[in-house]
């Protein structure tokens, strides 16, 4: 998933002198572990970290269950915890929209960090 790759790039760019060592580390951990490390280092804020946790839970639901859908009660609970859904009514009809918005916001946040860290690209 793109978030996984972008989080690894973010962590590697933070430790430029140790890039190879960080690459070895990030190759062995999952998305939420990368997000937790980025949060501890202050590279992402609490809102982005929470969204990444919810996205991770939703992704796991779909990866480990044939019955998973955005109408599933557990999935709806994770969607309701996304920053894009706070204070809004989440239904089976709009839950995927909130999920997509949260994923997009996380991607934008992570790419903005990488762009600021390395303006040449």
N, CA, C and O atoms as a DFTB+ gen file, in Angstrom:
484 C
 N C O
     1  1       0.847      -1.181       0.000
     2  2       0.000       0.000       0.000
     3  2       0.891       1.242       0.000
     4  3       1.969       1.249       0.594
     5  1       0.433       2.259      -0.657
     6  2       1.208       3.498      -0.797
     7  2       1.584       4.105       0.552
     8  3       2.694       4.612       0.711
     9  1       0.672       4.060       1.524
    10  2       0.974       4.644       2.834
    11  2       2.186       3.966       3.465
    12  3       3.027       4.633       4.068
    13  1       2.277       2.665       3.332
    14  2       3.413       1.907       3.849
    15  2       4.729       2.409       3.263
    16  3       5.696       2.647       3.987
    17  1       4.749       2.562       1.960
    18  2       5.956       3.000       1.250
    19  2       6.316       4.434       1.619
    20  3       7.484       4.750       1.842
    21  1       5.309       5.297       1.681
    22  2       5.560       6.703       2.006
    23  2       6.067       6.840       3.438
    24  3       6.972       7.633       3.698
    25  1       5.491       6.071       4.375
    26  2       5.979       6.106       5.757
    27  2       7.440       5.656       5.827
    28  3       8.239       6.261       6.542
    29  1       7.789       4.610       5.098
    30  2       9.186       4.146       5.078
    31  2      10.099       5.234       4.521
    32  3      11.175       5.482       5.066
    33  1       9.672       5.884       3.438
    34  2      10.464       6.984       2.863
    35  2      10.629       8.124       3.864
    36  3      11.704       8.714       3.969
    37  1       9.556       8.431       4.601
    38  2       9.602       9.502       5.595
    39  2      10.634       9.173       6.671
    40  3      11.457      10.016       7.029
    41  1      10.588       7.959       7.178
    42  2      11.527       7.560       8.222
    43  2      12.962       7.565       7.699
    44  3      13.877       8.002       8.396
    45  1      13.158       7.082       6.479
    46  2      14.503       7.066       5.900
    47  2      15.034       8.479       5.684
    48  3      16.221       8.734       5.892
    49  1      14.170       9.395       5.272
    50  2      14.624      10.769       5.039
    51  2      14.965      11.477       6.345
    52  3      15.775      12.404       6.360
    53  1      14.346      11.039       7.441
    54  2      14.627      11.643       8.745
    55  2      16.027      11.259       9.236
    56  3      16.682      12.025       9.943
    57  1      16.463      10.084       8.856
    58  2      17.766       9.571       9.297
    59  2      18.716       9.428       8.113
    60  3      19.260       8.347       7.884
    61  1      18.919      10.490       7.371
    62  2      19.709      10.418       6.137
    63  2      21.080       9.760       6.344
    64  3      21.455       8.925       5.521
    65  1      21.852      10.085       7.393
    66  2      23.158       9.428       7.536
    67  2      23.036       7.913       7.780
    68  3      23.973       7.160       7.512
    69  1      21.896       7.482       8.279
    70  2      21.694       6.064       8.600
    71  2      20.677       5.419       7.660
    72  3      20.033       4.435       8.023
    73  1      20.531       5.960       6.475
    74  2      19.476       5.540       5.545
    75  2      19.429       4.018       5.339
    76  3      18.348       3.429       5.372
    77  1      20.571       3.386       5.131
    78  2      20.606       1.931       4.888
    79  2      20.112       1.159       6.110
    80  3      19.378       0.180       5.975
    81  1      20.513       1.597       7.295
    82  2      20.068       0.927       8.519
    83  2      18.564       1.102       8.719
    84  3      17.869       0.162       9.105
    85  1      18.074       2.301       8.457
    86  2      16.639       2.559       8.593
    87  2      15.865       1.750       7.557
    88  3      14.776       1.252       7.844
    89  1      16.418       1.618       6.361
    90  2      15.774       0.807       5.322
    91  2      15.635      -0.640       5.790
    92  3      14.592      -1.261       5.588
    93  1      16.679      -1.174       6.413
    94  2      16.612      -2.540       6.950
    95  2      15.535      -2.640       8.024
    96  3      14.783      -3.614       8.074
    97  1      15.467      -1.634       8.874
    98  2      14.467      -1.614       9.940
    99  2      13.053      -1.537       9.374
   100  3      12.181      -2.307       9.778
   101  1      12.822      -0.625       8.451
   102  2      11.460      -0.416       7.946
   103  2      10.997      -1.545       7.039
   104  3       9.793      -1.736       6.869
   105  1      11.919      -2.296       6.452
   106  2      11.516      -3.451       5.642
   107  2      10.917      -4.557       6.503
   108  3      10.173      -5.399       6.001
   109  1      11.235      -4.561       7.791
   110  2      10.781      -5.631       8.670
   111  2       9.573      -5.300       9.526
   112  3       9.176      -6.111      10.362
   113  1       8.979      -4.130       9.339
   114  2       7.834      -3.764      10.177
   115  2       6.640      -3.366       9.316
   116  3       6.793      -2.972       8.160
   117  1       5.441      -3.478       9.907
   118  2       4.226      -3.161       9.151
   119  2       3.893      -1.670       9.226
   120  3       4.591      -0.894       9.879
   121  1       2.825      -1.293       8.551
   122  2       2.460       0.117       8.433
   123  2       2.232       0.778       9.791
   124  3       2.710       1.889      10.019
   125  1       1.519       0.123      10.685
   126  2       1.202       0.762      11.966
   127  2       2.466       0.923      12.811
   128  3       2.582       1.889      13.565
   129  1       3.405      -0.001      12.697
   130  2       4.666       0.144      13.426
   131  2       5.481       1.315      12.872
   132  3       6.124       2.042      13.630
   133  1       5.451       1.491      11.555
   134  2       6.120       2.645      10.945
   135  2       5.448       3.938      11.402
   136  3       6.122       4.920      11.713
   137  1       4.127       3.931      11.438
   138  2       3.385       5.117      11.880
   139  2       3.691       5.425      13.343
   140  3       3.857       6.588      13.713
   141  1       3.764       4.400      14.163
   142  2       4.079       4.595      15.586
   143  2       5.469       5.219      15.737
   144  3       5.655       6.132      16.541
   145  1       6.424       4.739      14.982
   146  2       7.779       5.292      15.020
   147  2       7.785       6.744      14.543
   148  3       8.425       7.598      15.157
   149  1       7.072       7.024      13.451
   150  2       6.983       8.403      12.942
   151  2       6.335       9.313      13.976
   152  3       6.739      10.467      14.122
   153  1       5.340       8.814      14.692
   154  2       4.664       9.601      15.726
   155  2       5.608       9.884      16.893
   156  3       5.682      11.016      17.371
   157  1       6.324       8.868      17.349
   158  2       7.273       9.033      18.458
   159  2       8.350      10.058      18.106
   160  3       8.780      10.836      18.957
   161  1       8.778      10.050      16.849
   162  2       9.819      10.982      16.398
   163  2       9.276      12.381      16.111
   164  3      10.042      13.294      15.805
   165  1       7.957      12.551      16.210
   166  2       7.349      13.854      15.956
   167  2       7.195      14.181      14.480
   168  3       7.017      15.345      14.121
   169  1       7.262      13.171      13.619
   170  2       7.142      13.398      12.179
   171  2       5.687      13.503      11.737
   172  3       5.385      14.112      10.711
   173  1       4.791      12.909      12.514
   174  2       3.355      13.028      12.247
   175  2       2.665      13.414      13.543
   176  3       3.147      13.105      14.633
   177  1       1.535      14.091      13.415
   178  2       0.810      14.504      14.615
   179  2      -0.184      13.425      15.048
   180  3      -0.352      12.403      14.382
   181  1      -0.833      13.683      16.175
   182  2      -1.758      12.725      16.775
   183  2      -2.915      12.386      15.832
   184  3      -3.341      11.233      15.766
   185  1      -3.422      13.378      15.106
   186  2      -4.551      13.152      14.198
   187  2      -4.159      12.212      13.067
   188  3      -4.886      11.265      12.769
   189  1      -3.027      12.461      12.440
   190  2      -2.560      11.594      11.347
   191  2      -2.283      10.193      11.886
   192  3      -2.630       9.201      11.246
   193  1      -1.661      10.109      13.056
   194  2      -1.376       8.802      13.651
   195  2      -2.671       8.039      13.909
   196  3      -2.763       6.853      13.592
   197  1      -3.670       8.707      14.480
   198  2      -4.948       8.043      14.739
   199  2      -5.589       7.576      13.430
   200  3      -6.096       6.458      13.350
   201  1      -5.565       8.423      12.417
   202  2      -6.133       8.020      11.123
   203  2      -5.395       6.812      10.556
   204  3      -6.021       5.894      10.026
   205  1      -4.082       6.806      10.663
   206  2      -3.312       5.662      10.167
   207  2      -3.662       4.386      10.934
   208  3      -3.709       3.305      10.346
   209  1      -3.908       4.504      12.244
   210  2      -4.322       3.334      13.031
   211  2      -5.666       2.805      12.545
   212  3      -5.838       1.597      12.383
   213  1      -6.622       3.709      12.310
   214  2      -7.953       3.287      11.847
   215  2      -7.870       2.676      10.443
   216  3      -8.509       1.662      10.164
   217  1      -7.085       3.295       9.570
   218  2      -6.895       2.773       8.208
   219  2      -6.278       1.376       8.275
   220  3      -6.678       0.477       7.535
   221  1      -5.312       1.202       9.159
   222  2      -4.675      -0.104       9.352
   223  2      -5.709      -1.147       9.787
   224  3      -5.727      -2.261       9.263
   225  1      -6.561      -0.788      10.737
   226  2      -7.596      -1.716      11.218
   227  2      -8.562      -2.086      10.096
   228  3      -8.920      -3.253       9.939
   229  1      -8.983      -1.094       9.321
   230  2      -9.908      -1.343       8.206
   231  2      -9.232      -2.252       7.180
   232  3      -9.830      -3.217       6.705
   233  1      -8.011      -1.941       6.851
   234  2      -7.256      -2.741       5.882
   235  2      -7.124      -4.187       6.358
   236  3      -7.264      -5.119       5.566
   237  1      -6.856      -4.371       7.644
   238  2      -6.756      -5.726       8.194
   239  2      -8.088      -6.460       8.133
   240  3      -8.129      -7.656       7.843
   241  1      -9.168      -5.754       8.404
   242  2     -10.503      -6.371       8.320
   243  2     -10.730      -6.937       6.927
   244  3     -11.182      -8.072       6.773
   245  1     -10.413      -6.139       5.915
   246  2     -10.617      -6.582       4.535
   247  2      -9.634      -7.682       4.144
   248  3      -9.958      -8.545       3.327
   249  1      -8.456      -7.653       4.715
   250  2      -7.443      -8.647       4.379
   251  2      -7.660     -10.001       5.023
   252  3      -7.114     -11.005       4.565
   253  1      -8.466     -10.036       6.097
   254  2      -8.617     -11.279       6.855
   255  2     -10.050     -11.777       6.946
   256  3     -10.332     -12.698       7.713
   257  1     -10.958     -11.190       6.183
   258  2     -12.357     -11.615       6.271
   259  2     -13.041     -11.515       4.915
   260  3     -12.944     -10.501       4.225
   261  1     -13.730     -12.581       4.551
   262  2     -14.495     -12.558       3.302
   263  2     -15.750     -11.702       3.438
   264  3     -16.285     -11.225       2.437
   265  1     -16.223     -11.505       4.669
   266  2     -17.449     -10.751       4.900
   267  2     -17.224      -9.257       5.105
   268  3     -18.187      -8.508       5.272
   269  1     -16.000      -8.823       5.096
   270  2     -15.717      -7.407       5.351
   271  2     -16.326      -6.533       4.263
   272  3     -16.253      -6.836       3.072
   273  1     -16.925      -5.444       4.715
   274  2     -17.464      -4.437       3.796
   275  2     -17.584      -3.139       4.580
   276  3     -17.435      -3.127       5.802
   277  1     -17.849      -2.069       3.886
   278  2     -18.014      -0.790       4.573
   279  2     -19.370      -0.693       5.254
   280  3     -19.689       0.334       5.854
   281  1     -20.175      -1.756       5.168
   282  2     -21.435      -1.845       5.907
   283  2     -21.249      -2.651       7.192
   284  3     -22.147      -2.683       8.034
   285  1     -20.102      -3.298       7.350
   286  2     -19.787      -4.100       8.526
   287  2     -19.710      -3.201       9.762
   288  3     -19.114      -2.125       9.714
   289  1     -20.310      -3.643      10.861
   290  2     -20.365      -2.842      12.092
   291  2     -18.977      -2.454      12.591
   292  3     -18.751      -1.304      12.967
   293  1     -18.049      -3.406      12.598
   294  2     -16.688      -3.098      13.065
   295  2     -16.007      -2.080      12.157
   296  3     -15.366      -1.145      12.636
   297  1     -16.145      -2.262      10.856
   298  2     -15.543      -1.328       9.901
   299  2     -16.152       0.056      10.086
   300  3     -15.436       1.058      10.069
   301  1     -17.471       0.119      10.262
   302  2     -18.133       1.417      10.485
   303  2     -17.586       2.102      11.735
   304  3     -17.425       3.322      11.751
   305  1     -17.302       1.332      12.773
   306  2     -16.735       1.905      14.003
   307  2     -15.362       2.510      13.724
   308  3     -15.062       3.608      14.194
   309  1     -14.531       1.807      12.968
   310  2     -13.214       2.351      12.616
   311  2     -13.361       3.620      11.780
   312  3     -12.638       4.594      11.993
   313  1     -14.297       3.611      10.830
   314  2     -14.526       4.790       9.981
   315  2     -14.972       5.974      10.835
   316  3     -14.529       7.100      10.609
   317  1     -15.841       5.731      11.808
   318  2     -16.329       6.813      12.678
   319  2     -15.194       7.462      13.460
   320  3     -15.298       8.624      13.855
   321  1     -14.118       6.725      13.685
   322  2     -12.967       7.255      14.424
   323  2     -11.984       8.022      13.550
   324  3     -11.005       8.566      14.061
   325  1     -12.225       8.077      12.245
   326  2     -11.362       8.843      11.341
   327  2     -11.626      10.334      11.499
   328  3     -12.759      10.737      11.765
   329  1     -10.607      11.147      11.339
   330  2     -10.771      12.605      11.476
   331  2     -11.756      13.152      10.454
   332  3     -12.446      14.133      10.732
   333  1     -11.835      12.546       9.291
   334  2     -12.742      13.025       8.236
   335  2     -14.201      12.768       8.572
   336  3     -15.090      13.353       7.953
   337  1     -14.463      11.891       9.556
   338  2     -15.839      11.551       9.919
   339  2     -16.259      12.145      11.263
   340  3     -17.422      12.027      11.647
   341  1     -15.344      12.772      11.973
   342  2     -15.659      13.314      13.303
   343  2     -16.834      14.283      13.234
   344  3     -16.849      15.211      12.425
   345  1     -17.815      14.048      14.099
   346  2     -18.971      14.937      14.185
   347  2     -19.960      14.783      13.045
   348  3     -20.901      15.568      12.925
   349  1     -19.755      13.778      12.208
   350  2     -20.648      13.575      11.067
   351  2     -21.343      12.229      11.201
   352  3     -20.846      11.321      11.867
   353  1     -22.479      12.118      10.567
   354  2     -23.196      10.845      10.571
   355  2     -22.548       9.911       9.550
   356  3     -22.473      10.226       8.362
   357  1     -22.088       8.773      10.027
   358  2     -21.467       7.779       9.152
   359  2     -22.488       6.683       8.885
   360  3     -23.037       6.087       9.812
   361  1     -22.730       6.430       7.615
   362  2     -23.689       5.405       7.204
   363  2     -22.997       4.406       6.278
   364  3     -21.854       4.607       5.866
   365  1     -23.700       3.345       5.966
   366  2     -23.142       2.374       5.024
   367  2     -22.956       3.003       3.651
   368  3     -22.102       2.570       2.877
   369  1     -23.751       4.020       3.348
   370  2     -23.659       4.679       2.039
   371  2     -22.467       5.631       1.928
   372  3     -21.917       5.800       0.840
   373  1     -22.061       6.254       3.036
   374  2     -20.992       7.261       2.939
   375  2     -19.681       6.850       3.621
   376  3     -18.708       7.603       3.581
   377  1     -19.644       5.684       4.236
   378  2     -18.452       5.292       5.001
   379  2     -17.201       5.177       4.120
   380  3     -16.109       5.551       4.547
   381  1     -17.353       4.670       2.912
   382  2     -16.195       4.544       2.022
   383  2     -15.651       5.918       1.640
   384  3     -14.441       6.091       1.488
   385  1     -16.540       6.886       1.488
   386  2     -16.115       8.258       1.155
   387  2     -15.239       8.826       2.275
   388  3     -14.205       9.437       2.004
   389  1     -15.651       8.626       3.534
   390  2     -14.855       9.106       4.665
   391  2     -13.500       8.394       4.716
   392  3     -12.477       9.015       5.004
   393  1     -13.502       7.106       4.439
   394  2     -12.260       6.325       4.417
   395  2     -11.310       6.855       3.342
   396  3     -10.139       7.117       3.618
   397  1     -11.814       7.011       2.122
   398  2     -10.979       7.523       1.027
   399  2     -10.422       8.898       1.357
   400  3      -9.255       9.177       1.080
   401  1     -11.243       9.759       1.947
   402  2     -10.787      11.107       2.310
   403  2      -9.662      11.054       3.332
   404  3      -8.689      11.802       3.234
   405  1      -9.798      10.165       4.315
   406  2      -8.757      10.040       5.342
   407  2      -7.457       9.514       4.739
   408  3      -6.378      10.003       5.070
   409  1      -7.554       8.525       3.859
   410  2      -6.353       7.997       3.199
   411  2      -5.674       9.109       2.410
   412  3      -4.458       9.283       2.490
   413  1      -6.461       9.856       1.654
   414  2      -5.906      10.947       0.849
   415  2      -5.233      12.001       1.730
   416  3      -4.139      12.468       1.413
   417  1      -5.883      12.376       2.835
   418  2      -5.293      13.369       3.740
   419  2      -3.973      12.871       4.328
   420  3      -3.022      13.641       4.460
   421  1      -3.914      11.597       4.679
   422  2      -2.665      11.036       5.208
   423  2      -1.572      11.055       4.145
   424  3      -0.437      11.441       4.427
   425  1      -1.907      10.644       2.936
   426  2      -0.926      10.649       1.846
   427  2      -0.405      12.064       1.615
   428  3       0.802      12.273       1.488
   429  1      -1.312      13.032       1.561
   430  2      -0.911      14.430       1.341
   431  2       0.010      14.897       2.463
   432  3       1.040      15.517       2.199
   433  1      -0.349      14.608       3.708
   434  2       0.474      15.021       4.850
   435  2       1.883      14.423       4.752
   436  3       2.876      15.128       4.937
   437  1       1.960      13.131       4.462
   438  2       3.262      12.463       4.395
   439  2       4.097      12.974       3.226
   440  3       5.303      13.176       3.368
   441  1       3.472      13.184       2.086
   442  2       4.199      13.697       0.919
   443  2       4.655      15.134       1.157
   444  3       5.750      15.511       0.739
   445  1       3.829      15.939       1.824
   446  2       4.248      17.310       2.153
   447  2       5.494      17.286       3.026
   448  3       6.411      18.082       2.822
   449  1       5.535      16.380       3.998
   450  2       6.722      16.261       4.847
   451  2       7.941      15.923       3.995
   452  3       8.993      16.549       4.125
   453  1       7.791      14.929       3.124
   454  2       8.919      14.516       2.280
   455  2       9.367      15.638       1.358
   456  3      10.564      15.807       1.127
   457  1       8.425      16.405       0.830
   458  2       8.742      17.516      -0.066
   459  2       9.502      18.613       0.676
   460  3      10.456      19.183       0.146
   461  1       9.073      18.904       1.907
   462  2       9.769      19.913       2.713
   463  2      11.163      19.433       3.098
   464  3      12.107      20.222       3.135
   465  1      11.289      18.148       3.382
   466  2      12.570      17.570       3.802
   467  2      13.566      17.522       2.642
   468  3      14.770      17.695       2.832
   469  1      13.040      17.284       1.438
   470  2      13.898      17.146       0.261
   471  2      13.265      17.904      -0.906
   472  3      12.649      17.282      -1.770
   473  1      13.401      19.228      -0.953
   474  2      12.728      20.045      -1.970
   475  2      13.070      19.681      -3.412
   476  3      12.272      19.935      -4.314
   477  1      14.247      19.088      -3.645
   478  2      14.616      18.730      -5.020
   479  2      13.901      17.482      -5.497
   480  3      13.918      17.179      -6.690
   481  1      13.274      16.754      -4.587
   482  2      12.466      15.667      -4.990
   483  2      12.858      14.305      -4.942
   484  3      12.081      13.426      -5.316
